[in-house]
Amino acid sequence: MLLIADSGSTKTHWVLVDKNNNKSNYHTIGYNPFFIDSKKIYESLSESLTSQFDAGLVSKIFFYGAGCSSPENVNTIQTALVKAFPKAKIVIGHDLLAAARALLGDERGFATIIGTGSNTCIYDGKGIEKNIDSLGYLLGDEGSGCYIGKKILRDFMRDFLPADLHKKFNEKYHLTHSDIFDAMYNRPLPNRFLASFALFAQENKTHTHIQQIIKESFNDFFKHLVSRYPGYSDLSFNCVGSVGFVFQDILKEVATSYNMKIGELVRSPIEGLVDYHLK
C-alpha cells in the first residue's frame, strides 16, 4: 500500500492507497520538526495513525512536511517514520514541493502556501527552481495565519480593535495579557497559538477592520515575497492553504493589483498530490 502525507505545522492529512487504488483518509497533528522531536512524532503516529490499519502492509511513503528543509529536520521525520513503518520505503520532501506538485503537476509556474505559515517558489515542473526564504513566524511568514493572528493580538492588547470586535474577542477567548505572554514565551508551539486567531478573523471577515488586517497581510506577502521574484507577473498565482482559501476574495484582489493572473486556489494539496503519485 502507498501512504501519502501533507503535513503542516498544525495538522497532517494522510491518504492510504491500496492495490485497487481505494483511498482512505486519516488526520493527525502537524509534524514540523522545528517544533516536535522524533519521539513525540512516533508517539503521535502510534496513537492516531498506525492504530487504524496494519502499518506492515505499507510499502512506500511520500511525506511532505513544513520544516523539512534541512538534513537534520528530514532525519527527525525519517527516524519516526522508519520506526512506525519498518517495511516501507520512505521519501521525504518539503511542503512547498507538495504545493507545487499539487497545483502545477509537471508544468512550470509559481506556487505558494498560505496556511499556518507561508512560502513561495518558482517550480520548474520537477523541483523548486527558486525560493525566497519565508523566515518563519518570528521574522516573516507574511500573509499567513500566524501573521494575521499576530496583528489581531497586537490590536487587542493595545486596545486598537474597534469596541465591537474587542468585546467579541474577550467573550470568545477570555485572555489576559499575562495569558498571552505565557503562551508566546513559555509554552510550546507559539506559532499554532498565533495562527489560532485566524479563526477569529474568519468568523468576523465581513468586519472592515478584519478586512483591513487581511488585506495588509496579503499585501505584505506580495511586497516582501512574491514581487521579489524576477518575472513574477508573467506567471499565474497558484496557492494552497486554508488561510489563502478562506480569504481568497481579498487574496485575488491583491494578486490582481500586482498584475498576476489567478490560477488554482485550493484549501489542501492532498488530492492533487495523490493524483500526481498515481499517474
N, C-alpha and C positions, 0 to 999 in steps of 0.2 A: 504493500500500500504506500501511497505517496501522501506526505503531510506538508502543507504549505502554511507559513505563518507570516502575518503582518503585525509587527509589534511596535507600538508607540510608547511614550512614557507613561501613559495612563492605562492602556488596555492592549491585549493581543487577541487577534482574530485568527483562528486555526481552521483549515479545511482539510479533512481527511478524504482521500480519493481512493476507492477500491479498484480492483482489476476490471470491473464493469463500468468504471467512471461514475459510480454513485458517490455523491458528495455528502459529508456530514460536517456540520459547523459546531465549533466549540469556542469558548471565550475564557480567557484568564486575565490576570492583571498584566500591566506592561512590564517588560524586562529591559529597561535601559541600563546598561552596565555601568553608567556613571553613578547610578543611584541604588543598585542592588547587586549583591555578590552571587557567586555560583551556588553556594549552599542554599540561600534563600530562593533562588530560581528553581533549583531542584525540588525543594520542599513544596513550592507552589505547584510545579508541574505534577508532582505525585498526588497532591490533594485535589487539584482542579482539572487535570487533563488525563493522565495515564490511568487514572482510576475508572475512566469511562470506556476504555477499549484496550485491546491487547497490544501493548507497545512493541512486543516482539515481532509483530506482523508488519511493522513499518520498515520499509526497505530504503526509503530516501526522504530526506527533509530539506526543503528550501526555507530557510529562516531569514527574514528581512527585518532588521530592527533599528530603531533610533539608538544612536550612540555606538553603532558597530562600525566605527571609522578608524580604528587602530588595531594592531595585532593583539594588544593587551585586552582590549574590550571584546574583540572577537573570541579570544580564548576564554573569557568569563562565560560567554554564552555556550561555547563549544564544550566546556567542561561539564556543564549542567546537562546539555542535550545528550552527550555521549553516555552519561550515567543513566539518564531516563530512557534512552532508546539505544541500547547496546548493539543492536544488529543493523542500525541504519547508517547509510552514507549521508553525511551532513554537509550542506553548503550554506554558508552564512554571508549575507550581503547587507548593505546599508538600506535603511528605509527609503532613502532618496532614489536608489536604483529601483526599488519596488514601485515607487510612484511613477517613475519614468517608463518602466516596462508596462505597467497597467494602463497608463494614459496614452502611450505612443507606440507600443509594440516594437516593431523593427524600424520605425520611422524616426528621422532626426527631428528634434524640436525642443521646446522649452517646457520644463516640468517643475512644479512647485508642490510643497506641502504647507498647509496652514491648518494646524491642529493644536495640540498642547504646545508644541514648538513650531518653528517654521524653517524652511530650507528651500533652496532654489538650485537649478542646474540647467545647462545645455546638454542634451543627450544625443549621442551620435547614432543611435539605432542599436547599439550593443552595450555601451557603457557610458559612464559620465565623462563628457568631453571637458566641461569646465564647471567648477563650483566655487562660489564665494562663501566662505565660512559664515554660518549664521551666528556663531559665537555663543549660543546657549542663552538661557533665560536671564542671566545676570548682565551680560554685555550686549545682547542682541535679541534674536528671535522676534524681530519686528512683525507685527500683524497677527501674532499667534494668540492662543488662549491665555498664555502667561502674560503676554504684553498687554492685552486688553484687561485682564484681571488686575494687573499692577496699576493701571490707570484708574480703574474703578475704586480699588482700595485706597489709593492716594487721595482721590477726590473725597472719599468718605471720611478719611482720617483728618483731612484739612477742612472739613465742612464746606467743600465745594460742590457737593451734589445738591441739586435742587431739592427743596423740602419734601416733595412727594416721593422722590427716589430715596432720599435719606431715610424716610420713615419705612418704606418698603424693605430697604436693606437691613435696618435694625430689627424689624419684625421677622425677617427670614433667618438671619444669622446670629443675632444676639452676641456680637463680638465686641470686646473692649479693645483698646489699643494694646494693652498688655497681652491679650489673647493673640492678636495678630503678630506682634513681635516674637512671641514664643513660638508660634507656628513657623515663622520665617527663619529664625536663627537657632532654635533649639531642637526642633522636631525634624524627623526625616521627611524627605520628598517635598521641599518647599515649592518646587515647580508645579506639582499637582495641586497644592494648596492655592497658588495663584491662579492656575488655569480653571479651577472650580468656579471662579466668579464669572467666567464666560457664560455660564448658565443663567446668571442674573441678567447679563446683557441680552441673552436670547429671550428671556421672559419679558423683557422691557424694551424690545428692539424697535418699537414704534415711538419711543420717547426721544425727543430731539437731542437731549444730552447724550444718550446712549449712541444715537446715530452719529453724533459728532465724534465720540470716542472711537467708534468703529472706523469711521472714515479717516481720522487722523492716524490710526494704527495701520490701516492698509496703505495710506499714502506714504508713511514711513517705510513700509515694506518695499514699495516700489522705488522710493527715493534712494534708500540705502542699500538695496539688494538688486532688485530686478533691473533697474535702469543702469546699473554699473556693468552689465554685460554688453560688449560691443555688438551692435546689430540686433539688439533685443527686440526692437519694434518690427523687425522683419519676420519674426516668429509669432505664432499664436500663443496665447496664455492658457496653460493647462494646469489644473490644480486638484489635488486630493486633500481631504481633511475635513473634519466636522465643522470647524470654525469658518473656513472658506465656503463650505457648502451652505451652512445656515445663513450666513450674511452675504450670499452671492450677489444680491442686487447691488449692494454697495461696492462689493469687490469688482463687479463688472463695470460699474461707473468709474471707479478709479483706474482700472486697467485701460478703459477706453480713453481716459484723459491722458494716458501715457502712450497713446497711439498703438495699442496692441489689440489684435483681433482676439475674440474669445473662442477658445477651443472647448475641451472637456472640463467640466467641473463635477467631481464626484465626492461622495462622503468617504468612501473607503476604497482602497485599491484591490481588495482581495479578489473580487470577481474577475477583474482584468488580469490579475496575477495567475489565477487558476487557468484561465484561457491561454495565457502566454505559455505556461508549462505543459499544457496538454495538447498544444497544436502540433 
